[in-house]
Amino acid sequence: MPGGWCDVNISVGENVVKKVKEEAGFDVIPEKIIAIQDRAKHNLPVYAYGVCKIFIQCSVIKGEFKKNIETTDCSYFSENILPTLALEKNNEEQIKMCFAAYRAKNWTTLFD
């Protein structure tokens, strides 16, 4: 799951498009906000500063993965067979939430 800090003076939508291109090589269209989470409530270790995490569902338009300084591999995975996760970034509960949002016809953004 591509991600990263939001850059100054660009919108959340512009940021997600930029980060996915940089980290995965894909052009995407952001479609819906799945959740806005307080990182301290969902991921360890707790940081000395607050972080707001925004999970955004996107559609891939085009592109292909190229190994880069931030990402060494790219693959799709099923909900029941997860890759090794960097739990300080995303955990199993968050991945399952994203799969549930993808399947839902009328997902309501979670604020947690």
Secondary structure, DSSP 4 states (H G I P E B T S, - for coil): ----PPPTTS-HHHHHHHHHHHHH-EEEEEEEEEEEEEHHHHSSSPPSS--EEEEEEEEEEEE-----SS-S-----BTTBPPPP-TTT--HHHHHHHHHHHH-SS---EE-
